[in-house]
């Protein structure tokens, strides 16, 4: 085999090797991107759930505060009434 033919064969082998490596890299990159997208979606869903729970807790705390205030104002009203028995 002549030197020019040998160079051509080596060059072709390098190109084919790089193409195979490039395809494997592309497949790995695609898998990584899909995994990252799935993880991001899961994190966003968890964040939304946490926000809803926080809002529910806030609403419950607000309702409890309202009830406590109503009870406090009711007890204040009781002191204003004259006790008919005493």
Secondary structure, DSSP 8 states (H G I E B T S, - for coil): --HHHHHHHHHHHHHHHHHHHHHHHHHHHHHHHHHHHHHHHHHHHHHHHHHHHHHHHHHHHHHHHHHHHHHHHHHHHHHHS--TT-
